[in-house]
Amino acid sequence: MTAAGSFPAAQLWIVDLDGVIWLTGEPIGDVSSAITALRSHGRRVVFATNNSAPTTEELRARLERIGIDAPAEDLATSAAAAASLLSPGRPVRVLAGAGVLEALEARGVKAADHGAVDAAVVGWSRAFDFDTLSDIAAAARASGRLIGTNQDPTHPTPDGLVPGSGALLAAVATASGVVPEIAGKPHQPMADLMMDRFGFHAGDPSVVVVGDQPGTDGALAVRLSVPFGLVDSGVTPAGADNFEQPVTVRAPDFVTLVARSLA
């Protein structure tokens, strides 16, 4: 059941990036003014993304380019959630972008190109071919552990959907025979990271999650026992209305949702 409406009482807005704030860096409407309006009304706006490829500074620079200021402590990524599952000082094999490498380094985990490893880590990467698939699958098989930053099958762009981290992870899981551990939304490692970083607890009535995918953002809201705002500007088409996860409020885009909530 989906519903129009708003979140007038929400004090902490946890907002997805891809499909909500932007499409490959291009803002979806005047999102900068919407966030400024929320903040001017005393609301805190933070960001949680399953996109593991960019570094924290790259994400901050992209936000700044469209007029949004976000300190590092207001960002939670699936890369950081994946790193939290690994033991400092131990080697892993990695098929992922710079964001994962940054998170592993911050955790004290070594990305190793050869030799025995504790786990294989898969995130979003354009460097995906038969040789990389063979190598990362062998590492997962030998270590018995496969960690995926997320299992999103697609990634929204202005030209439509492209394969996401989940598509790569599925290939590695199939080739290795290892069942993956998923770090990002809607799984517990990401929930734990967000509660710790953003300073709230499950069931907090002042928190709302906003995203474009009921299966990830909506399921995360269920895990956190907080309301979910679905926007139709990303992966989920406007006509879709058959979701397993409850949708508290629905809007065509983030700007509209904010305007309703502050009216």
PLY file of the C-alpha trace (Angstrom):
ply
format ascii 1.0
element vertex 263
property float x
property float y
property float z
element edge 262
property int vertex1
property int vertex2
end_header
0.00 0.00 0.00
1.52 3.33 -1.03
0.39 6.76 -0.01
0.97 10.39 -0.78
1.75 12.50 2.25
4.67 14.01 4.11
6.97 13.80 7.12
6.34 17.02 9.07
7.70 15.61 12.36
10.88 13.97 11.04
14.04 15.48 12.53
16.65 13.18 10.96
16.35 12.55 7.23
18.48 9.64 5.97
18.58 10.15 2.21
19.80 7.89 -0.59
21.90 9.52 -3.33
21.54 7.71 -6.68
18.01 8.11 -7.96
17.04 10.53 -5.19
19.56 13.38 -5.13
21.13 12.77 -8.54
21.48 10.57 -11.57
25.21 10.04 -12.27
25.94 13.36 -10.59
23.21 15.39 -12.29
20.78 16.79 -9.69
17.16 15.69 -9.80
15.50 19.09 -9.62
16.49 21.77 -7.11
17.62 19.32 -4.43
20.09 21.83 -2.99
17.30 24.26 -2.10
15.22 21.42 -0.67
18.03 20.38 1.67
18.71 24.00 2.62
15.02 24.36 3.47
15.07 21.24 5.67
18.16 22.45 7.50
16.74 25.93 7.97
13.79 24.28 9.75
16.16 22.50 12.12
16.17 19.13 10.36
19.39 17.14 10.03
19.99 15.65 6.57
22.48 12.78 6.14
23.20 10.45 3.27
23.43 6.65 2.95
24.44 5.05 -0.34
25.00 1.54 -1.63
27.30 2.95 -4.31
30.69 1.69 -3.15
32.78 3.07 -6.02
33.42 6.73 -5.03
35.64 7.76 -2.13
34.23 9.90 0.66
35.89 13.01 -0.76
34.57 12.23 -4.23
31.04 12.01 -2.84
31.50 15.23 -0.89
32.85 16.97 -4.01
29.88 15.78 -6.08
27.49 17.08 -3.45
29.33 20.39 -3.19
29.19 20.75 -6.99
25.39 20.81 -6.80
25.32 23.11 -3.78
25.06 20.62 -0.91
27.49 20.63 2.00
28.04 17.28 3.72
30.81 16.55 6.23
32.28 13.06 6.15
30.41 12.08 9.33
27.12 12.66 7.49
27.91 10.00 4.87
27.48 6.23 5.23
28.50 3.94 2.37
28.27 0.24 1.68
32.06 0.30 1.26
32.49 1.28 4.91
29.90 -1.31 5.96
31.80 -4.02 4.06
35.10 -3.00 5.66
33.51 -3.29 9.11
33.08 -7.05 8.52
36.83 -7.63 8.11
39.64 -8.01 10.62
42.33 -5.28 10.63
45.73 -6.43 9.49
44.43 -9.29 7.34
44.66 -9.52 3.49
41.69 -9.69 1.12
41.24 -9.88 -2.64
39.21 -6.99 -4.05
37.09 -6.41 -7.13
35.76 -2.91 -6.48
36.41 0.79 -6.93
38.37 3.38 -4.98
35.69 3.76 -2.32
36.17 0.19 -1.14
39.96 0.49 -1.20
39.69 3.66 0.91
37.37 1.98 3.43
39.63 -1.07 3.70
42.67 1.11 4.29
40.83 3.05 7.01
39.97 -0.28 8.64
43.58 -1.47 8.41
42.75 -4.25 5.95
45.25 -5.00 3.17
44.12 -5.40 -0.44
46.34 -8.17 -1.83
46.79 -8.98 -5.53
48.20 -12.45 -4.90
48.65 -15.07 -2.22
46.26 -16.45 0.38
43.56 -14.08 1.66
40.87 -14.09 4.34
38.06 -13.11 1.97
37.08 -11.84 -1.46
35.35 -8.44 -1.56
33.13 -7.41 -4.47
31.75 -3.93 -5.15
30.89 -1.93 -8.24
33.66 -1.80 -10.83
34.05 -1.31 -14.56
37.13 -3.58 -14.47
35.09 -6.75 -14.87
36.03 -9.38 -17.42
36.67 -13.12 -17.54
40.13 -12.87 -15.96
38.97 -10.72 -13.02
35.96 -12.99 -12.50
38.21 -16.05 -12.49
40.65 -14.47 -10.02
38.11 -13.15 -7.52
36.06 -16.38 -7.67
39.20 -18.42 -6.95
39.97 -16.20 -3.95
36.43 -16.61 -2.62
36.56 -20.37 -3.13
39.94 -20.75 -1.42
39.08 -18.51 1.55
35.49 -19.69 1.87
34.32 -16.11 2.36
32.74 -13.70 -0.13
31.66 -10.19 0.94
29.51 -8.00 -1.29
29.13 -4.30 -0.71
25.52 -4.64 -1.86
23.31 -6.73 -4.11
21.58 -3.99 -6.12
21.16 -5.57 -9.57
21.01 -2.22 -11.37
22.23 1.36 -11.05
20.13 4.33 -12.29
21.55 6.75 -14.87
19.95 9.48 -17.03
20.01 6.99 -19.93
18.36 4.19 -17.97
19.53 1.34 -15.77
23.00 -0.20 -16.00
24.33 -3.31 -14.20
24.95 -2.74 -10.49
27.19 -4.36 -7.90
24.68 -7.15 -7.38
25.08 -8.27 -10.98
28.84 -8.63 -10.52
28.41 -10.29 -7.13
25.97 -12.83 -8.57
28.54 -13.87 -11.17
31.26 -14.28 -8.53
28.95 -16.22 -6.22
27.94 -18.53 -9.06
31.53 -19.07 -10.21
32.89 -19.65 -6.69
30.01 -21.55 -5.12
30.32 -19.34 -2.02
27.21 -17.73 -0.51
27.99 -14.01 -0.12
27.67 -11.88 3.00
26.00 -8.58 2.07
27.10 -5.41 3.84
25.00 -2.61 2.35
21.34 -1.66 2.52
19.12 -3.28 3.71
21.42 -5.57 5.71
22.51 -5.29 9.35
26.12 -4.10 8.79
24.82 -0.96 7.06
22.11 -0.48 9.69
24.72 -0.73 12.45
27.03 1.71 10.67
24.24 4.25 10.24
22.98 4.05 13.82
26.51 4.51 15.13
27.49 7.28 12.72
24.24 9.24 12.75
23.44 8.74 16.43
19.98 7.19 16.55
18.39 3.90 17.57
16.02 1.49 15.88
12.44 2.62 16.28
13.36 6.29 16.76
10.17 8.18 15.82
12.11 11.23 14.65
13.93 9.36 11.83
12.85 8.80 8.22
14.57 6.91 5.38
14.12 8.27 1.84
15.04 6.22 -1.21
14.04 5.02 -4.67
14.00 1.24 -4.04
11.55 -0.49 -1.70
13.65 -3.65 -1.78
16.72 -1.88 -0.36
15.79 1.49 1.14
12.34 0.33 2.16
13.63 -2.92 3.64
16.27 -0.94 5.53
13.53 1.25 7.02
11.74 -1.92 8.14
14.96 -3.19 9.76
15.35 0.15 11.56
11.62 0.32 12.42
11.29 3.83 10.95
9.06 5.30 8.20
10.02 5.03 4.53
9.57 7.69 1.86
9.65 6.35 -1.70
10.48 8.66 -4.61
9.82 7.72 -8.23
12.88 9.46 -9.68
15.25 6.48 -9.69
14.92 2.71 -10.08
11.22 2.32 -9.18
8.86 3.51 -11.95
5.93 5.70 -11.02
3.38 3.06 -12.02
4.81 0.28 -9.85
2.71 -0.40 -6.76
3.22 -4.01 -5.69
5.88 -3.97 -2.98
6.70 -6.44 -0.23
7.91 -3.60 2.01
5.53 -0.96 3.36
5.77 2.53 1.90
4.77 5.24 4.37
4.83 8.17 1.96
5.33 8.36 -1.81
6.32 11.32 -3.98
7.49 11.83 -7.56
10.83 13.20 -6.33
12.72 14.40 -3.27
11.97 18.09 -3.88
8.24 17.42 -3.85
8.49 15.30 -0.70
10.36 18.06 1.14
7.93 20.75 -0.01
4.99 18.72 1.30
6.73 18.04 4.60
7.52 21.71 5.25
4.20 23.09 4.06
0 1
1 2
2 3
3 4
4 5
5 6
6 7
7 8
8 9
9 10
10 11
11 12
12 13
13 14
14 15
15 16
16 17
17 18
18 19
19 20
20 21
21 22
22 23
23 24
24 25
25 26
26 27
27 28
28 29
29 30
30 31
31 32
32 33
33 34
34 35
35 36
36 37
37 38
38 39
39 40
40 41
41 42
42 43
43 44
44 45
45 46
46 47
47 48
48 49
49 50
50 51
51 52
52 53
53 54
54 55
55 56
56 57
57 58
58 59
59 60
60 61
61 62
62 63
63 64
64 65
65 66
66 67
67 68
68 69
69 70
70 71
71 72
72 73
73 74
74 75
75 76
76 77
77 78
78 79
79 80
80 81
81 82
82 83
83 84
84 85
85 86
86 87
87 88
88 89
89 90
90 91
91 92
92 93
93 94
94 95
95 96
96 97
97 98
98 99
99 100
100 101
101 102
102 103
103 104
104 105
105 106
106 107
107 108
108 109
109 110
110 111
111 112
112 113
113 114
114 115
115 116
116 117
117 118
118 119
119 120
120 121
121 122
122 123
123 124
124 125
125 126
126 127
127 128
128 129
129 130
130 131
131 132
132 133
133 134
134 135
135 136
136 137
137 138
138 139
139 140
140 141
141 142
142 143
143 144
144 145
145 146
146 147
147 148
148 149
149 150
150 151
151 152
152 153
153 154
154 155
155 156
156 157
157 158
158 159
159 160
160 161
161 162
162 163
163 164
164 165
165 166
166 167
167 168
168 169
169 170
170 171
171 172
172 173
173 174
174 175
175 176
176 177
177 178
178 179
179 180
180 181
181 182
182 183
183 184
184 185
185 186
186 187
187 188
188 189
189 190
190 191
191 192
192 193
193 194
194 195
195 196
196 197
197 198
198 199
199 200
200 201
201 202
202 203
203 204
204 205
205 206
206 207
207 208
208 209
209 210
210 211
211 212
212 213
213 214
214 215
215 216
216 217
217 218
218 219
219 220
220 221
221 222
222 223
223 224
224 225
225 226
226 227
227 228
228 229
229 230
230 231
231 232
232 233
233 234
234 235
235 236
236 237
237 238
238 239
239 240
240 241
241 242
242 243
243 244
244 245
245 246
246 247
247 248
248 249
249 250
250 251
251 252
252 253
253 254
254 255
255 256
256 257
257 258
258 259
259 260
260 261
261 262
